[in-house]
Amino acid sequence: MNTANGNFEITENLDSLTYGFLGLGLMGGSFAKAIRTEIFTNENSQGKILASDCRIQTLEEAKKDGIIDEYFSVENTKEMLKQCDVVFICLYPKATLEFIKNNIQFFKENSIVTDISGVKTELIESLPLGLQGLNEKTTAQFIPGHPMAGSEKEGYLHSSNKIFNNRNYILMPYPHTKEENIKILKSIIYKIGFTNIITTDYKTHDHKIAFTSQLCHIIASALVESAEDTEITQFGGGSFEDLTRIAMINAPLWTELFLANKIELLSHIESFEKSLNKIKLQIENSEEKKLQENLELVRSKRILMVENQGK
C-alpha cells in the first residue's frame, strides 16, 4: 500500500477530455460539479461532461445548471459511452457490476472506467477480464476507486463541488493497468480537491473500510436505536450529535454494503464488542486504575492516528 502526495505532477489537457457519469446523485453530481469548476476553468475548454440517470428531471436540472453538456436516457447510455474518455460509474455495488457486464463492448477505445463503490471484492472478482487489459474484448481499462467523501444527505440537490476538499481517495489498479491511465485518473482526483491518494489492493481495501466506515455506521445506528427517547438531544453537548450524524443513513445502500462485506465487518464488530465489554467490566467492578490506564492508552493511540493521517 502506498500514498501519493503533493509532489505529483498533474497531467495536462484534462479539460480536453469527455467525461461521462452513470448516476447523477450526491456523488455523481458532486464529481460533475467539481470537474466543471476545477478542470474546465478555461472558457475555451474543448472537453464535455455527459450524464445518464434514471431520473430525467435530475438530468434536465443539471443541464440547466450548466454542469453537464448533454444527457442520455438509460436506454441510450451506450451512445454516451462511445464518446467518453473517462467514465465514472456512480451506482450501488450490484448495479455497478451489472452495468459493466452489460456494457463492456460499448466503452470507447482506450477509455478509463472507474467506480465509487464502497465494497470491492465481489465486484472485482466478478468482472470480465477484458477490463483488466488482458484480452482483446475491450481496450478500455477499469480502475476501481473509492472516494472517501460524502454526506448524510442524498441526491443531486445536495451535491457540491466542495465535498472532496482535503479528503482521501483509494485506488486499486490492476497489475496490468497502464501507468498513463493511472496518472490521468490521479490528476483528475487531485484537481477536484482530494489531497491524499492511497493505492492498495481490493482485499486490503475491504478489510480497512469495514472498520473505518461500515463499523462506524453500525455503531452510530445502534447508538441511536438504543436511545430512550427522541428528546435526548436536549441534554446533549455535541458528543452524541458528532457520533450519530452518519446514522441518518441511506438504508438501501448501506444494507447492500454491510452484506457484501459481512465477513470483514463481522470480524470488526466482534473486536469492538470485546473492547466495549472490557470497559464495561472495568466500570462494573470499579477498577479505577485499570480503567484510567485503558483510557490513557486509547488517548495515546488516537493521537498517533492523527499524526499518521496523510503520511
N, C-alpha and C positions, 0 to 999 in steps of 0.2 A: 504494500500500500504506500502510495506517495502523494504528496501535496504540492500543487503548483503555487507560485507566489507572484508578487508584483513585478518580478523580473521578466515575466512572459512577454514576448513580442507579438503584438496584435497583428493578425492578418489584414492586409489592405483590401479595399474594394468590397467590403461586406455589404455596402449599400447598392451593389450592382446585382445582388442575388435575389431570387424569387423565393419567398418563404411561404410555406403552407401550414395551416393549422387544422387539425381534426379535433373538433371540440373547442368552443369559444366561451367557456365558463369562466370561473375565477382565475384559473391558471392559464388557460389558453388566451383569454382576454388580456391578462397581465403581460404575458410574453409578447403578444402582438403590440400592445401599447408601448412596451419598453423598446422593442425594435423600432417602432415608428419614431419615438422621441430620441433614442440614444444612438441609433445606427443610421437612420435616414435623416441626418442632420442637415444635409445639403439639399436645397430645393431642386437641384439638378440630378438628384439620385435616380438611377435607372432601375433600381430594384422594385419589387412589388410584394405586397402582403395579401395572400389569398386565404380563404377560410371556408370550411364546411361544418355544418352543425345541423342537428335535427330541429332546432328552433329557428325558423326563418326570421321571426321577429328580432331575435338577437343579432343575426347576420345583418339585417337591414339597419339596425341601430348602430352597429359597428361601422358600417359603410357611411352612414350619415355623420358619425363622429369623425370620419376621416382616418380611421385606424386601419381598415382593410380597403384594398383597391377593388376587389371583386369577390363574390361569394358563389358557392355551389351547393345545390341540394345534395342530400345524402346519396341519392340515386346517380348523381353526376360527379361524384367525388373523383372517379378515375380520370376525368378530364382535367381536374385540378392537379392531380399527382404528376401527370405528364409534363407539367410546366415548372414544377418546384425543384429548386436546387437543394433546399433544406426543408425537411418535413418534421413538424412537432406533433406527435400523437398525444393529445391531452384527454385521454379516456380512462375509464376504470381498467384495472389489470386484465380481466377476462375479455373485455371489449377490445382492448389493445391487441391481444393475441389474435382474436378473431379477425380484426381488421387487417392485420399484416398478412395473415394466411390467405385472406380473400382478395388482397390487392397487390401482392408481391410483384405481379407481372406488369403493373401499371406505373411503378415508380420510375421517374426519369433516369436515364442512363447516368451512372456515376453520382447520383444524388446521395445526400446524407439523410438518414432517417433516425429519429430519436424519439424517446418517450419520456414520461414523467412518473411512471408507476412506482408506488411505494413498496412493492414486493417484486422480486426479480426471478427467483429460482424456477418457478413453474413457467413463466414467460420465456425465459432464455432457453430452457431445456426442451421447449416445445416448438421453437421457431424453425422454419425451413433453413437449411444450411446455406442457401443462396445468399442470405443477408449477411453471412459471416465472410463473404468474399471467397467462398470455397468451391463454387461451381458456376456454370455459365447461365443459370436460370435468370439471374439479375446481376447488374453491375452496381446497383445501389448497395450501400452499406449501412447496417443498423448499429448504432452506438447507444446502448442502454444508458439512461440518465435518470437522476433523481434530484430535483431542486429542493433544497431544504428550506422551503419558504411556503407561506400560505396564510390562511386566515380562518377563523371560525365561521366566517360568513361565506355565502355561496353565490355563484352566478356572475355573469358578465357585468352586471350593475355594480358589483363590489370589486371588480378587478382594478388594478392600479399598476402604473409603471414604476412605482417606488417600493413594492413589497420585496424586491430582490436585493435591495441595497445592503451591503455588508453581510450577506448570508453565504452559506456553504452550498456547494453543488457536488454531487457524486457522479462520476462517470465510470462505466465498466466496459471498456472497449474489448473486443475480441483480439486474440493474438495476431490475427491476420488483418486487422483494420489498418487502413493506410494512415501513415503519420500525418499526411497533409489534411485528411478529413478530421482527424482528432484536433489538429491545430485550428482549423476553421471553426469547429464547434466550441472549442475553448475560447476562441476570440469573441464569438458571439456572447458566450456566458459572461465573460469579463466586461464586455461593453455594456451590457444591460444592468450591471450593478453588483453582481456576485464578486466577492473578494477572495474566496478560497475554493479551489477545486481539488477534490480528493479523487485519486484514481485507484480503483481496487477491483476485486473480483466479486461476482454476484453472490457467492456464498457468504463472504465476509460482510457484504452489504446487508443481507437479510438478517444475519446474526446481530449486527450492531444496531440496525434500525428497529429491530424488535425491542431493544432496550431503550434507545433514546427517543423513540417516537411512539410506537404502539403500546408499550407498557405504560408510558406516561398518560396516554389517553384512557387506558383502562383504570389506572389509579384515580384520575380525575373523575371519571364516570362513577366509580364505586364510592368515592367520597361524597359526591352529590346525592347518590342514591341513599346513602346512609344518614343524610341529614334528617333531623327530627321534624322540621317544618320548613316552609318556603320563606319564612320571615327571618331566618337565622342570620342573613347578611346584615341585618340591622345591628348586630353585635360584632360585626367584622371590622378589622383594621387594615385589611388589604391582603392578608395571608391567604384566606380562603378564596378570595377573588383571583389572586395570582395563580393558585394551584388548580383552579377549576375552570378557567377561561376556555380551555380546549374541550371541556365536557359538552359545550354547545356543538355537538358533533354531527357530521353528515353520516347518519346511521347506515344507509346502504353501502356507501364507500368503505367505511371502517369495518363493517361486518365482513365484507369481502377481503379486506387486508388482513384482519385478525385470523380468519380461517385459512387463508392462503399461506400464512406464515406460522401456523399454530405450533409446530414442533419447537421452533426457536422461541416463540412467545411464551409457551407454557414453561419452558426451562427458566426464563427470566422471571416469570410470575412466582415460581417455586423458590427461587433465590430471594426475591423480595419478601415473600411470606416468612422465610427464615429470619431475615433481618428484622422484620416487623415484630415477629414473635420474641426475638431476643430482647428487644427494647421493652416489649410488654412484660416479660418475666422480670426484668430488672426493676421496673416500676412496681409490679405486683409484690415483689419480695423486698422492696425498699432498699435495693442495693445501690446506695448513693454513689459510692466510689466507682463501681463498675459502670454505672450509667453516665457519670461525668466523664470518665475516661473514654467511653464509647462515643459520646457526643463531641469530645475534643478531637478524636481520630477522624470522625466524619467531617468536621470543620476543616481540618488539615487536608483531607482528601479533596474536598470541594475547592479549596484554594488552589491546589495543584492542578485540578481540572481546568480552572480559569487560566492559569499560567500556560498550560499546554494547548489551549484552544488556538487554532490557527497556525500551529507550528508545522 
